[in-house]
Amino acid sequence: MNFVWVVLIAVSMIAAFFSGGPEAVTKAMFDGARAAVEISIFLLGIVSLWLGIARVIEDSGLIHHIAHAFRPLMSRLFKDIPGDHPAITSISLNLLANFFGLGNAATPIGIKAMQDLQTLNKDKDSLSFEMMLFIVLNTASIQLVPFTVVGILAEFGSAAPSGIVLPTICATTVSAAVALGILFLFRVLMR
Amino acid sequence: MKDAAFISQLVIPAFILFTVLYAAGKKVRVYDSFVAGAKEGPRIMFKIFPYLLAIFVAIKAFQASGAFEFLRQTLSGSFSALGIPPEVLSVAMIKPLSGSAATAIFTDIVKTAGPDSPAGRISAVIIGSAETTFYVLALYLGAVNIRRTGYLLPVCLIADAFGILIAIAVVKLMF
């Protein structure tokens, strides 16, 4: 991240001189800072909300039933998570929420999942492979129906707006598989 | 389609109803339990905020500086040569950086090129199958304050690039 950030900032500042818009870049950075605050405040609400629900799930023991239901599926991908660890439940719920296109539930539960995975991490300063796997699954965006897209297509008079659903599912499934393939390939190469 | 949207909207209320009733049935003090969990929220967001700030400032500066536009124009030549509508490149390049900007550009393409045009369809599939990678990374890495990310970033960026090619291929094959 360090490298990417330095490149992004340096390239932007240098490009600003040539394109003659240093003022625009300064303004854009302040806009970015403001956007970060606005999104954080929005996230503060939904993250707290889902952490509250997550605690109810833990205290009532429901967490064990959810973990039990998803363990067979999850232990295939996430081999190093013990059978009854809270991470099984948070990862399962995050992937389910993503699947249904419920971003406002998926993101907070994903944050919880990262923290659950961190409790299993041996080196707290480096990402575990489990964490990378979880993040790659999230950036692959496995989703059943892209409602926003269908909505926009319908609004502008598409003959069959939901015709896009099947191609999207195919594309997202293949890309998720490719993304996992790349991750596992890197693991072998970097060893 | 309406049914699918309705079922999707039903998931969260049904899940919360079930959770709360189940917990009440198990004699859990649901309200106190919820508040105790929610108390963790501000602490986590405090931790994540600087990560979000850093990434948002860098992305906004990159877009406004003309560097993004330069990169896009350089690449759009090779896209046209391959018979791919160049508008698609704008959506594909912006999606990992900003979800709202990607949706805005997608809406614009649908408006100008038409919803059933190749450009409209390919960008629809890209929007539906790609994720705002940098935002997800900032959030999830910020949540655990991890500095050493190993090979995660190259994996995500290579996967994003493949995702775009796959989206184009799928649309060419299925329409």
Interface residues (C-beta under 8 A of the other chain):
Chain A: M1 V4 W5 L8 I9 V11 S12 M13 I14 A15 A16 F18 S19 G21 A24 V25 K27 A28 M29 D31 G32 A33 A35 A36 V37 I39 S40 L43 L44 G45 V47 S48 L49 L51 G52 I53 A54 R55 V56 I57 E58 D59 S60 G61 L62 A97 F100 G101 L102 A105 T107 G110 I111 M114 Q115 L117 Q118 N121 K124 D125 S126 L127 M131 M132 F134 I135 V136 N138 T139 A140 S141 Q143 L144 V145 P146 F147 T148 V149 V150 I152 L153 F156 G157 S158 A159 A160 P161 S162 I164 L166 P167 T168 C170 A171 T172 V174 S175 V178 A179 I182 L183 F186 R187 M190
Chain B: M1 A4 A5 S8 V11 I12 I16 T19 V20 Y22 A23 K26 V28 V30 S33 F34 V35 A36 G37 A38 K39 E40 G41 P42 I44 M45 I48 F49 L52 L53 A54 I55 F56 V57 A58 I59 K60 A61 F62 Q63 A64 S65 G66 A67 F70 T103 F106 T107 V110 K111 G114 P115 D116 G120 R121 A124 V125 I127 G128 S129 A130 E131 T133 V136 L137 L139 Y140 L141 A143 V144 I146 R147 R148 T149 G150 Y151 L152 L153 P154 V155 C156 I158 A159 D160 F162 G163 I166 A167 V170 V171 M174 F175
